[in-house]
Amino acid sequence: MGNKLETKKQRKQAEKGIWKAYIRLIFKAKLPWGWLIFLTLLYIGDSTLSLIFPQYAQRVMAGNLENTVIYGTVIVIFARVLSSGIIGFFNKLVMYKVDVSYRSLIWQRLMKAPLSLFNKVKPNEMVSRTANDTATISSVLAGWLPSIIAASYSMIGVVFVLFTYDWRLAAGVLIYIPIYAFSNIWYGKWKYRTNKITHNRLSTLTQFFAELLSSIPLIKSFAMEKKENERGREKIQYYYKASFRRAIVDWIQNPLNSLLNLLQDMFVIGFGIYLISEQAITLDVWIAFFMYVGMLWGILETFALLYTQLKQSQGATSRISVLVEGDLEQYVRNKQLEDTCHDLTFDHVGFSYGEEKRVLKDLSFTIPYGKTTAIVGPSGSGKSTILSLVQQFYEPDQGKIKFGDTDIAEYHLQDWRAMFSYVAQDSPLLSGTIRDNIVYGVDREVSELEIRQAAEAANALEFISNTPNGFDTNVGEGGTNLSGGQRQRVAIARALLRNAEFLLLDEAMASLDSKSEKAVQGAMEHLMEGRSAIVIAHDLSTIRDADQIIVVNEGTVDGIGTHDELMESNKLYQLFVEYLTEANAG
């Protein structure tokens, strides 16, 4: 019993949170308020025509066939048809404008979101949120805001007119409204829950397909087709069951509303016949009244539909809110980065990814300006995390990283990151040409000669010249049209052209063959002269020539020194060099 009460309480709190998130989301984006107001006025105009029509119908039923009545009836009918088409057009226009606003908002937030968000939410899920969820919210908001105002206006007008005809019939109708409203609110909550479950399972299925389809060669290599086929069938069935439940819930809406309308119509007809027999009202009055009651149920159905759509879109709201209301990186800070001639110091730094095991523990060392520092250690010891902290992709959980005597968190983020050139193992490329990728991140005009020199220094000019379109060759999505070594050389050319103060090299030559590695090694040595460089590498020549080597193990510093010093004093480094020597000999 206690668990049930706790679950109900949690559900109520969650629903309150969803409503708050929904309201905040409305005002987060730059919505086209002018267009929304204009669309609302169109809806109100159409509602006014609907309120006028039964009055003309009553006069016709009473035998009043004067020209003004006939022409008025025709004009109202024609105006309603015309307004329906106009409203449909502008409703679509406003929907697309709202959609653009939300997609722009989300894209802007994604560009400024911390890297920790991208660790929690997978890329294909972000695509779904940016494309599908925004479309869901936009279609609701574009029609919901004008419709709710127009429906409220219509309901007040209808209720007022009903009381002018007969207060007894009107009172009977009003008594039934709360029953109708409660039934639809209950149904809307039910539909929301089923839709949320279905959307979550669809997201799981999409993620499964995206992961498995990109791993087809691995699946076939290990002959796992049968097992993965079974897993796929289970995922599809899991989604199918939720979809089937949602289909049943969707189907129930029409019978439910039809039953509610039938009960009320039976009351109006029965009570109306009684009043006519008692000569309390005339037949034409009852017909007009019945038409207005029909309008009232149409308005109530509109409210029910809007509420259902709103609840349905709230599932999308909760997912988008993670992107829209999450923390952003703070780009403008206290200081400009003017003097770049300082040492970089890790002062008792600790870090962990979320609630996982701590990656770095009380890490302290100094990276001297203008020198090359190599970081070595076993896999998973925190080497790449150090580079991420240097670029401020994450903030330390404890301790500080200082540039000179200043905490790096004090500098404007754009200035700080502009100080680095980063090359990682299998550096990703963007869709576009080789030229686009080489000049990417350089915020000045670059000459063709500079591009060629950078490519030549990275030993990339030869293979670029052999492609059909040279520097204008399309690299494909993620650089798939190039080999691993070619992609790496383009990334190195990009780093050379950027000509930043600091170089961050994370296994930068891991994908190169021995011939290319020698050529690029020479270019790197020339580039690193007089600059600060942090190198993570497994090639012994790069490590041996470093001015300083930092040995890390399980998130702590195991030793610091030159190659010769560590070979004498550090057991882990000795084992590391021995392993590399044997690997190179093999």
BAFI-873592 format. One record per residue (C-alpha): residue number from 0; residue in one letter; x, y, z. Coordinates in steps of 0.02 Angstrom, whole numbers. Last residue first. Layout:
BEGIN
(atom NUM,'a',(X,Y,Z))
...
This chain:
BEGIN
(atom 585,'g',(2905,-392,-1700))
(atom 584,'a',(3054,-277,-1664))
(atom 583,'n',(2934,-131,-1644))
(atom 582,'a',(2828,-229,-1520))
(atom 581,'e',(2982,-290,-1425))
(atom 580,'t',(3047,-112,-1407))
(atom 579,'l',(2875,-47,-1358))
(atom 578,'y',(2858,-178,-1220))
(atom 577,'e',(3033,-143,-1153))
(atom 576,'v',(2996,43,-1153))
(atom 575,'f',(2837,15,-1050))
(atom 574,'l',(2923,-104,-931))
(atom 573,'q',(3059,26,-898))
(atom 572,'y',(2926,159,-877))
(atom 571,'l',(2838,55,-745))
(atom 570,'k',(3002,23,-652))
(atom 569,'n',(3049,207,-639))
(atom 568,'s',(3224,260,-580))
(atom 567,'e',(3357,225,-710))
(atom 566,'m',(3252,220,-867))
(atom 565,'l',(3156,368,-795))
(atom 564,'e',(3312,477,-791))
(atom 563,'d',(3368,427,-966))
(atom 562,'h',(3198,462,-1043))
(atom 561,'t',(3182,629,-954))
(atom 560,'g',(3087,649,-792))
(atom 559,'i',(2922,625,-701))
(atom 558,'g',(2856,468,-615))
(atom 557,'d',(2703,373,-558))
(atom 556,'v',(2582,519,-569))
(atom 555,'t',(2407,461,-523))
(atom 554,'g',(2252,413,-622))
(atom 553,'e',(2280,225,-623))
(atom 552,'n',(2459,246,-685))
(atom 551,'v',(2535,402,-758))
(atom 550,'v',(2715,424,-816))
(atom 549,'i',(2759,603,-863))
(atom 548,'i',(2902,625,-986))
(atom 547,'q',(2993,790,-1007))
(atom 546,'d',(3099,866,-1145))
(atom 545,'a',(3030,736,-1266))
(atom 544,'d',(3155,649,-1382))
(atom 543,'r',(3130,476,-1305))
(atom 542,'i',(2940,488,-1317))
(atom 541,'t',(2935,532,-1501))
(atom 540,'s',(3063,398,-1546))
(atom 539,'l',(2975,266,-1441))
(atom 538,'d',(2812,270,-1537))
(atom 537,'h',(2669,240,-1416))
(atom 536,'a',(2612,420,-1405))
(atom 535,'i',(2523,548,-1299))
(atom 534,'v',(2607,715,-1333))
(atom 533,'i',(2585,881,-1247))
(atom 532,'a',(2673,1020,-1341))
(atom 531,'s',(2727,1194,-1293))
(atom 530,'r',(2814,1284,-1434))
(atom 529,'g',(2993,1336,-1469))
(atom 528,'e',(3016,1195,-1593))
(atom 527,'m',(2857,1092,-1600))
(atom 526,'l',(2823,1130,-1783))
(atom 525,'h',(2995,1073,-1841))
(atom 524,'e',(2980,912,-1741))
(atom 523,'m',(2805,886,-1810))
(atom 522,'a',(2863,907,-1989))
(atom 521,'g',(3003,783,-1963))
(atom 520,'q',(2884,658,-1883))
(atom 519,'v',(2766,682,-2030))
(atom 518,'a',(2898,619,-2151))
(atom 517,'k',(2949,474,-2040))
(atom 516,'e',(2768,425,-2006))
(atom 515,'s',(2727,426,-2192))
(atom 514,'k',(2860,296,-2227))
(atom 513,'s',(2817,190,-2074))
(atom 512,'d',(2631,185,-2111))
(atom 511,'l',(2519,309,-2024))
(atom 510,'s',(2367,269,-1917))
(atom 509,'a',(2451,293,-1747))
(atom 508,'m',(2532,457,-1796))
(atom 507,'a',(2430,574,-1687))
(atom 506,'e',(2419,456,-1540))
(atom 505,'d',(2344,603,-1445))
(atom 504,'l',(2442,757,-1498))
(atom 503,'l',(2399,921,-1412))
(atom 502,'l',(2500,1065,-1482))
(atom 501,'f',(2501,1232,-1393))
(atom 500,'e',(2532,1405,-1467))
(atom 499,'a',(2426,1371,-1622))
(atom 498,'n',(2487,1362,-1802))
(atom 497,'r',(2313,1325,-1871))
(atom 496,'l',(2397,1273,-2034))
(atom 495,'l',(2500,1138,-1949))
(atom 494,'a',(2347,1072,-1855))
(atom 493,'r',(2247,1061,-2017))
(atom 492,'a',(2393,974,-2104))
(atom 491,'i',(2391,849,-1959))
(atom 490,'a',(2205,817,-1986))
(atom 489,'v',(2234,791,-2174))
(atom 488,'r',(2374,670,-2130))
(atom 487,'q',(2260,573,-2015))
(atom 486,'r',(2123,557,-2144))
(atom 485,'q',(2250,491,-2269))
(atom 484,'g',(2314,362,-2145))
(atom 483,'g',(2139,301,-2107))
(atom 482,'s',(2094,289,-2292))
(atom 481,'l',(1989,423,-2375))
(atom 480,'n',(1812,417,-2445))
(atom 479,'t',(1745,387,-2268))
(atom 478,'g',(1801,559,-2209))
(atom 477,'g',(1662,575,-2079))
(atom 476,'e',(1533,581,-2219))
(atom 475,'g',(1627,591,-2382))
(atom 474,'v',(1801,668,-2413))
(atom 473,'n',(1747,766,-2567))
(atom 472,'t',(1896,806,-2678))
(atom 471,'d',(1919,994,-2700))
(atom 470,'f',(2100,986,-2640))
(atom 469,'g',(2140,875,-2789))
(atom 468,'n',(1987,840,-2897))
(atom 467,'p',(2024,665,-2962))
(atom 466,'t',(2139,615,-2818))
(atom 465,'n',(2325,593,-2858))
(atom 464,'s',(2369,770,-2803))
(atom 463,'i',(2292,735,-2633))
(atom 462,'f',(2396,576,-2616))
(atom 461,'e',(2557,671,-2647))
(atom 460,'l',(2511,826,-2545))
(atom 459,'a',(2476,731,-2384))
(atom 458,'n',(2652,716,-2313))
(atom 457,'a',(2602,830,-2169))
(atom 456,'a',(2729,960,-2225))
(atom 455,'e',(2660,947,-2402))
(atom 454,'a',(2482,973,-2345))
(atom 453,'a',(2533,1125,-2242))
(atom 452,'q',(2631,1196,-2389))
(atom 451,'r',(2486,1166,-2509))
(atom 450,'i',(2363,1254,-2393))
(atom 449,'e',(2483,1400,-2368))
(atom 448,'l',(2506,1417,-2557))
(atom 447,'e',(2318,1418,-2586))
(atom 446,'s',(2305,1568,-2471))
(atom 445,'v',(2210,1567,-2307))
(atom 444,'e',(2096,1709,-2253))
(atom 443,'r',(2078,1710,-2065))
(atom 442,'d',(1986,1614,-1930))
(atom 441,'v',(2073,1446,-1952))
(atom 440,'g',(1962,1312,-1871))
(atom 439,'y',(1936,1214,-2032))
(atom 438,'v',(2067,1263,-2163))
(atom 437,'i',(2123,1082,-2191))
(atom 436,'n',(1946,1013,-2184))
(atom 435,'d',(1873,1132,-2313))
(atom 434,'r',(2022,1099,-2428))
(atom 433,'i',(1993,911,-2420))
(atom 432,'t',(1815,943,-2474))
(atom 431,'g',(1653,927,-2376))
(atom 430,'s',(1583,815,-2241))
(atom 429,'l',(1682,843,-2082))
(atom 428,'l',(1837,745,-2035))
(atom 427,'p',(1867,643,-1879))
(atom 426,'s',(2042,618,-1809))
(atom 425,'d',(2080,432,-1811))
(atom 424,'q',(2203,451,-1666))
(atom 423,'a',(2193,630,-1606))
(atom 422,'v',(2262,795,-1668))
(atom 421,'y',(2228,953,-1570))
(atom 420,'s',(2292,1129,-1603))
(atom 419,'f',(2273,1239,-1451))
(atom 418,'m',(2275,1426,-1408))
(atom 417,'a',(2104,1454,-1487))
(atom 416,'r',(2034,1350,-1343))
(atom 415,'w',(2083,1482,-1215))
(atom 414,'d',(2022,1632,-1313))
(atom 413,'q',(1852,1552,-1343))
(atom 412,'l',(1839,1505,-1158))
(atom 411,'h',(1874,1679,-1092))
(atom 410,'y',(2004,1651,-956))
(atom 409,'e',(1963,1629,-770))
(atom 408,'a',(1936,1439,-783))
(atom 407,'i',(2122,1426,-826))
(atom 406,'d',(2162,1467,-644))
(atom 405,'t',(2295,1601,-648))
(atom 404,'d',(2473,1592,-578))
(atom 403,'g',(2553,1539,-742))
(atom 402,'f',(2416,1443,-827))
(atom 401,'k',(2337,1348,-684))
(atom 400,'i',(2235,1188,-674))
(atom 399,'k',(2150,1175,-506))
(atom 398,'g',(2109,1046,-372))
(atom 397,'q',(1951,944,-358))
(atom 396,'d',(1811,886,-471))
(atom 395,'p',(1906,956,-619))
(atom 394,'e',(1802,1041,-754))
(atom 393,'y',(1768,957,-921))
(atom 392,'f',(1796,1004,-1104))
(atom 391,'q',(1915,1132,-1031))
(atom 390,'q',(2049,1106,-1165))
(atom 389,'v',(2174,1053,-1030))
(atom 388,'l',(2040,945,-950))
(atom 387,'s',(2015,850,-1113))
(atom 386,'l',(2203,827,-1132))
(atom 385,'i',(2214,753,-957))
(atom 384,'t',(2067,639,-997))
(atom 383,'s',(2167,570,-1143))
(atom 382,'k',(2304,509,-1023))
(atom 381,'g',(2188,444,-886))
(atom 380,'s',(2264,273,-844))
(atom 379,'g',(2141,181,-954))
(atom 378,'s',(2274,101,-1063))
(atom 377,'p',(2441,94,-973))
(atom 376,'g',(2552,247,-958))
(atom 375,'v',(2639,383,-1055))
(atom 374,'i',(2625,572,-1063))
(atom 373,'a',(2757,661,-1167))
(atom 372,'t',(2799,843,-1134))
(atom 371,'t',(2881,948,-1268))
(atom 370,'k',(2946,1116,-1211))
(atom 369,'g',(2905,1297,-1252))
(atom 368,'y',(2814,1325,-1089))
(atom 367,'p',(2843,1194,-955))
(atom 366,'i',(2705,1067,-918))
(atom 365,'t',(2696,1057,-728))
(atom 364,'f',(2636,909,-623))
(atom 363,'s',(2507,864,-490))
(atom 362,'l',(2367,735,-502))
(atom 361,'d',(2270,703,-341))
(atom 360,'k',(2171,561,-417))
(atom 359,'l',(2117,553,-600))
(atom 358,'v',(1989,430,-669))
(atom 357,'r',(1877,414,-516))
(atom 356,'k',(1757,268,-537))
(atom 355,'e',(1590,319,-612))
(atom 354,'e',(1468,440,-533))
(atom 353,'g',(1486,567,-672))
(atom 352,'y',(1650,549,-766))
(atom 351,'s',(1781,569,-629))
(atom 350,'f',(1915,699,-595))
(atom 349,'g',(2049,746,-469))
(atom 348,'v',(2181,881,-488))
(atom 347,'h',(2310,913,-351))
(atom 346,'d',(2381,1065,-445))
(atom 345,'f',(2401,1030,-631))
(atom 344,'t',(2514,1169,-696))
(atom 343,'l',(2533,1244,-870))
(atom 342,'d',(2689,1352,-887))
(atom 341,'h',(2671,1526,-958))
(atom 340,'c',(2711,1621,-1117))
(atom 339,'t',(2533,1647,-1181))
(atom 338,'d',(2515,1828,-1124))
(atom 337,'e',(2351,1907,-1181))
(atom 336,'l',(2215,1783,-1134))
(atom 335,'q',(2069,1894,-1088))
(atom 334,'k',(2004,1880,-911))
(atom 333,'n',(1844,1866,-810))
(atom 332,'r',(1733,1751,-910))
(atom 331,'v',(1632,1751,-1071))
(atom 330,'y',(1615,1576,-1142))
(atom 329,'q',(1521,1494,-1000))
(atom 328,'e',(1478,1320,-1061))
(atom 327,'l',(1293,1287,-1049))
(atom 326,'d',(1196,1199,-912))
(atom 325,'g',(1039,1102,-959))
(atom 324,'e',(871,1185,-985))
(atom 323,'v',(858,1170,-1174))
(atom 322,'l',(943,1002,-1198))
(atom 321,'v',(863,907,-1054))
(atom 320,'s',(703,1005,-1089))
(atom 319,'i',(695,923,-1261))
(atom 318,'r',(665,752,-1183))
(atom 317,'s',(531,812,-1061))
(atom 316,'t',(448,912,-1199))
(atom 315,'a',(437,762,-1316))
(atom 314,'g',(337,668,-1184))
(atom 313,'q',(237,828,-1160))
(atom 312,'s',(181,818,-1340))
(atom 311,'q',(53,682,-1301))
(atom 310,'k',(-13,779,-1151))
(atom 309,'l',(-37,933,-1260))
(atom 308,'q',(-115,833,-1400))
(atom 307,'t',(-238,756,-1276))
(atom 306,'y',(-277,926,-1201))
(atom 305,'l',(-302,1002,-1373))
(atom 304,'l',(-416,858,-1423))
(atom 303,'a',(-518,874,-1264))
(atom 302,'f',(-533,1063,-1285))
(atom 301,'t',(-585,1038,-1467))
(atom 300,'e',(-710,905,-1412))
(atom 299,'l',(-780,1033,-1290))
(atom 298,'i',(-797,1157,-1433))
(atom 297,'g',(-886,1028,-1541))
(atom 296,'w',(-997,986,-1395))
(atom 295,'l',(-1041,1171,-1380))
(atom 294,'m',(-1074,1183,-1566))
(atom 293,'g',(-1197,1038,-1555))
(atom 292,'v',(-1279,1128,-1408))
(atom 291,'y',(-1293,1281,-1520))
(atom 290,'m',(-1378,1178,-1655))
(atom 289,'f',(-1498,1104,-1526))
(atom 288,'f',(-1542,1280,-1466))
(atom 287,'a',(-1577,1334,-1644))
(atom 286,'i',(-1689,1181,-1667))
(atom 285,'w',(-1775,1214,-1498))
(atom 284,'v',(-1808,1395,-1545))
(atom 283,'d',(-1880,1340,-1713))
(atom 282,'l',(-1994,1214,-1625))
(atom 281,'t',(-2066,1340,-1503))
(atom 280,'i',(-2032,1349,-1316))
(atom 279,'a',(-2135,1329,-1156))
(atom 278,'q',(-2279,1256,-1257))
(atom 277,'e',(-2290,1110,-1134))
(atom 276,'s',(-2266,992,-1281))
(atom 275,'i',(-2119,1099,-1337))
(atom 274,'l',(-2042,1091,-1163))
(atom 273,'y',(-2059,900,-1158))
(atom 272,'i',(-1986,882,-1333))
(atom 271,'g',(-1838,988,-1277))
(atom 270,'f',(-1810,883,-1121))
(atom 269,'g',(-1801,725,-1224))
(atom 268,'i',(-1697,800,-1364))
(atom 267,'v',(-1576,890,-1247))
(atom 266,'f',(-1558,739,-1133))
(atom 265,'m',(-1533,618,-1278))
(atom 264,'d',(-1405,737,-1351))
(atom 263,'q',(-1310,735,-1186))
(atom 262,'l',(-1303,546,-1179))
(atom 261,'l',(-1255,534,-1363))
(atom 260,'n',(-1113,661,-1343))
(atom 259,'l',(-1035,562,-1201))
(atom 258,'l',(-1052,399,-1296))
(atom 257,'s',(-977,474,-1454))
(atom 256,'n',(-832,547,-1353))
(atom 255,'l',(-791,377,-1278))
(atom 254,'p',(-816,284,-1442))
(atom 253,'n',(-697,406,-1530))
(atom 252,'q',(-561,404,-1396))
(atom 251,'i',(-554,215,-1374))
(atom 250,'w',(-461,192,-1539))
(atom 249,'d',(-312,295,-1479))
(atom 248,'v',(-299,188,-1320))
(atom 247,'i',(-306,29,-1425))
(atom 246,'a',(-172,96,-1543))
(atom 245,'r',(-63,143,-1394))
(atom 244,'r',(-74,-34,-1328))
(atom 243,'f',(-25,-100,-1500))
(atom 242,'s',(122,20,-1508))
(atom 241,'a',(185,-38,-1337))
(atom 240,'k',(174,-220,-1391))
(atom 239,'y',(259,-182,-1557))
(atom 238,'y',(407,-96,-1471))
(atom 237,'y',(451,-251,-1369))
(atom 236,'q',(415,-359,-1521))
(atom 235,'i',(541,-257,-1623))
(atom 234,'k',(672,-269,-1485))
(atom 233,'e',(647,-457,-1470))
(atom 232,'r',(658,-479,-1659))
(atom 231,'g',(820,-379,-1662))
(atom 230,'r',(896,-486,-1524))
(atom 229,'e',(849,-641,-1622))
(atom 228,'n',(931,-574,-1780))
(atom 227,'e',(1083,-526,-1676))
(atom 226,'k',(1101,-706,-1619))
(atom 225,'k',(1080,-777,-1794))
(atom 224,'e',(1199,-653,-1875))
(atom 223,'m',(1338,-681,-1747))
(atom 222,'a',(1462,-763,-1867))
(atom 221,'f',(1609,-672,-1784))
(atom 220,'s',(1663,-585,-1944))
(atom 219,'k',(1481,-560,-1995))
(atom 218,'i',(1439,-463,-1837))
(atom 217,'l',(1600,-360,-1848))
(atom 216,'p',(1565,-315,-2031))
(atom 215,'i',(1384,-267,-1985))
(atom 214,'s',(1436,-148,-1845))
(atom 213,'s',(1360,13,-1911))
(atom 212,'l',(1195,-79,-1934))
(atom 211,'l',(1203,-141,-1754))
(atom 210,'e',(1225,30,-1673))
(atom 209,'a',(1094,121,-1777))
(atom 208,'f',(970,-24,-1760))
(atom 207,'f',(987,-30,-1570))
(atom 206,'q',(973,160,-1553))
(atom 205,'t',(816,159,-1659))
(atom 204,'l',(740,18,-1554))
(atom 203,'t',(779,108,-1390))
(atom 202,'s',(705,271,-1457))
(atom 201,'l',(550,176,-1514))
(atom 200,'r',(536,101,-1339))
(atom 199,'n',(544,275,-1261))
(atom 198,'h',(415,343,-1384))
(atom 197,'t',(296,197,-1347))
(atom 196,'i',(310,219,-1159))
(atom 195,'k',(278,406,-1174))
(atom 194,'n',(129,375,-1288))
(atom 193,'t',(51,253,-1164))
(atom 192,'r',(73,376,-1020))
(atom 191,'y',(5,524,-1118))
(atom 190,'k',(-146,424,-1176))
(atom 189,'w',(-195,382,-997))
(atom 188,'k',(-173,563,-945))
(atom 187,'g',(-282,621,-1089))
(atom 186,'y',(-417,490,-1048))
(atom 185,'w',(-433,551,-869))
(atom 184,'i',(-441,730,-931))
(atom 183,'n',(-571,677,-1060))
(atom 182,'s',(-686,595,-932))
(atom 181,'f',(-667,742,-811))
(atom 180,'a',(-716,868,-947))
(atom 179,'y',(-874,773,-1000))
(atom 178,'i',(-932,752,-821))
(atom 177,'p',(-892,936,-786))
(atom 176,'i',(-995,988,-941))
(atom 175,'y',(-1154,890,-895))
(atom 174,'i',(-1218,1016,-767))
(atom 173,'l',(-1194,1154,-897))
(atom 172,'v',(-1310,1066,-1021))
(atom 171,'g',(-1449,1047,-894))
(atom 170,'a',(-1431,1231,-846))
(atom 169,'a',(-1447,1283,-1029))
(atom 168,'l',(-1606,1179,-1052))
(atom 167,'r',(-1683,1260,-897))
(atom 166,'w',(-1621,1435,-941))
(atom 165,'d',(-1707,1437,-1110))
(atom 164,'y',(-1657,1538,-1265))
(atom 163,'t',(-1554,1680,-1189))
(atom 162,'f',(-1466,1553,-1079))
(atom 161,'l',(-1405,1460,-1232))
(atom 160,'v',(-1338,1622,-1309))
(atom 159,'f',(-1225,1655,-1158))
(atom 158,'v',(-1164,1474,-1157))
(atom 157,'v',(-1123,1485,-1343))
(atom 156,'g',(-1027,1649,-1325))
(atom 155,'i',(-925,1588,-1176))
(atom 154,'m',(-886,1427,-1268))
(atom 153,'s',(-835,1520,-1427))
(atom 152,'y',(-713,1636,-1336))
(atom 151,'s',(-636,1488,-1244))
(atom 150,'a',(-620,1394,-1409))
(atom 149,'a',(-537,1545,-1491))
(atom 148,'i',(-411,1564,-1350))
(atom 147,'i',(-373,1377,-1345))
(atom 146,'s',(-360,1369,-1535))
(atom 145,'p',(-236,1514,-1550))
(atom 144,'l',(-115,1436,-1422))
(atom 143,'w',(-140,1256,-1478))
(atom 142,'g',(-122,1272,-1666))
(atom 141,'a',(59,1327,-1678))
(atom 140,'l',(98,1250,-1509))
(atom 139,'v',(43,1075,-1558))
(atom 138,'s',(129,1063,-1727))
(atom 137,'s',(286,1143,-1653))
(atom 136,'i',(295,1021,-1507))
(atom 135,'t',(286,867,-1618))
(atom 134,'a',(406,939,-1748))
(atom 133,'t',(529,981,-1608))
(atom 132,'d',(520,801,-1546))
(atom 131,'n',(550,725,-1718))
(atom 130,'a',(698,824,-1786))
(atom 129,'t',(805,894,-1644))
(atom 128,'r',(754,759,-1520))
(atom 127,'s',(779,619,-1645))
(atom 126,'v',(949,689,-1697))
(atom 125,'m',(996,698,-1513))
(atom 124,'e',(947,515,-1494))
(atom 123,'n',(1057,470,-1643))
(atom 122,'p',(1203,563,-1560))
(atom 121,'k',(1191,474,-1390))
(atom 120,'v',(1139,572,-1236))
(atom 119,'k',(1243,552,-1076))
(atom 118,'n',(1419,573,-1147))
(atom 117,'f',(1358,712,-1261))
(atom 116,'l',(1294,806,-1108))
(atom 115,'s',(1465,792,-1024))
(atom 114,'l',(1542,883,-1173))
(atom 113,'p',(1467,1045,-1112))
(atom 112,'a',(1327,1125,-1215))
(atom 111,'k',(1366,1277,-1321))
(atom 110,'m',(1343,1198,-1493))
(atom 109,'l',(1199,1093,-1427))
(atom 108,'r',(1111,1248,-1359))
(atom 107,'q',(1121,1336,-1528))
(atom 106,'w',(1054,1181,-1614))
(atom 105,'i',(912,1170,-1488))
(atom 104,'l',(863,1352,-1511))
(atom 103,'s',(873,1343,-1700))
(atom 102,'r',(764,1187,-1698))
(atom 101,'y',(640,1275,-1584))
(atom 100,'s',(627,1433,-1689))
(atom 99,'v',(620,1338,-1854))
(atom 98,'d',(474,1233,-1788))
(atom 97,'v',(382,1389,-1730))
(atom 96,'k',(400,1463,-1905))
(atom 95,'y',(344,1298,-1983))
(atom 94,'m',(189,1293,-1872))
(atom 93,'v',(151,1476,-1910))
(atom 92,'l',(146,1441,-2097))
(atom 91,'k',(44,1283,-2074))
(atom 90,'n',(-86,1377,-1970))
(atom 89,'f',(-82,1518,-2097))
(atom 88,'f',(-140,1402,-2236))
(atom 87,'g',(-271,1309,-2133))
(atom 86,'i',(-339,1473,-2066))
(atom 85,'i',(-361,1540,-2242))
(atom 84,'g',(-450,1382,-2300))
(atom 83,'s',(-569,1381,-2151))
(atom 82,'s',(-598,1568,-2171))
(atom 81,'l',(-660,1541,-2349))
(atom 80,'v',(-782,1402,-2301))
(atom 79,'r',(-845,1506,-2153))
(atom 78,'a',(-865,1661,-2263))
(atom 77,'f',(-968,1561,-2390))
(atom 76,'i',(-1086,1495,-2255))
(atom 75,'v',(-1103,1668,-2175))
(atom 74,'i',(-1134,1751,-2344))
(atom 73,'v',(-1266,1622,-2391))
(atom 72,'t',(-1359,1644,-2226))
(atom 71,'g',(-1351,1834,-2238))
(atom 70,'y',(-1416,1829,-2417))
(atom 69,'i',(-1564,1722,-2363))
(atom 68,'v',(-1600,1826,-2207))
(atom 67,'t',(-1579,1995,-2294))
(atom 66,'n',(-1684,1934,-2440))
(atom 65,'e',(-1830,1889,-2327))
(atom 64,'l',(-1870,1705,-2308))
(atom 63,'n',(-1930,1704,-2127))
(atom 62,'g',(-2020,1538,-2114))
(atom 61,'a',(-1974,1498,-1933))
(atom 60,'m',(-1845,1371,-1997))
(atom 59,'v',(-1764,1512,-2099))
(atom 58,'r',(-1759,1623,-1945))
(atom 57,'q',(-1681,1484,-1841))
(atom 56,'a',(-1548,1450,-1974))
(atom 55,'y',(-1499,1633,-1971))
(atom 54,'q',(-1476,1624,-1782))
(atom 53,'p',(-1385,1459,-1799))
(atom 52,'f',(-1253,1545,-1913))
(atom 51,'i',(-1201,1689,-1800))
(atom 50,'l',(-1101,1588,-1672))
(atom 49,'s',(-1005,1497,-1810))
(atom 48,'l',(-963,1664,-1893))
(atom 47,'t',(-895,1725,-1726))
(atom 46,'s',(-788,1568,-1710))
(atom 45,'d',(-712,1601,-1882))
(atom 44,'g',(-667,1778,-1828))
(atom 43,'i',(-593,1711,-1665))
(atom 42,'y',(-486,1588,-1763))
(atom 41,'l',(-425,1727,-1879))
(atom 40,'l',(-384,1834,-1727))
(atom 39,'t',(-283,1690,-1654))
(atom 38,'l',(-187,1673,-1818))
(atom 37,'f',(-140,1858,-1810))
(atom 36,'i',(-86,1839,-1627))
(atom 35,'l',(21,1686,-1673))
(atom 34,'w',(97,1780,-1821))
(atom 33,'g',(148,1925,-1709))
(atom 32,'w',(211,1805,-1576))
(atom 31,'p',(331,1719,-1695))
(atom 30,'l',(417,1620,-1555))
(atom 29,'k',(594,1664,-1504))
(atom 28,'a',(624,1506,-1404))
(atom 27,'k',(630,1491,-1214))
(atom 26,'f',(455,1559,-1183))
(atom 25,'i',(357,1405,-1233))
(atom 24,'l',(490,1293,-1154))
(atom 23,'r',(459,1370,-983))
(atom 22,'i',(274,1325,-994))
(atom 21,'y',(315,1146,-1045))
(atom 20,'a',(447,1125,-910))
(atom 19,'k',(323,1184,-778))
(atom 18,'w',(191,1063,-844))
(atom 17,'i',(317,920,-846))
(atom 16,'g',(372,956,-668))
(atom 15,'k',(193,951,-608))
(atom 14,'e',(172,784,-698))
(atom 13,'a',(329,716,-614))
(atom 12,'q',(266,771,-443))
(atom 11,'k',(100,686,-475))
(atom 10,'r',(188,526,-532))
(atom 9,'q',(301,527,-379))
(atom 8,'k',(150,544,-265))
(atom 7,'k',(61,403,-354))
(atom 6,'t',(216,292,-340))
(atom 5,'e',(233,332,-154))
(atom 4,'l',(51,290,-125))
(atom 3,'k',(74,125,-217))
(atom 2,'n',(231,85,-118))
(atom 1,'g',(142,117,48))
(atom 0,'m',(0,0,0))
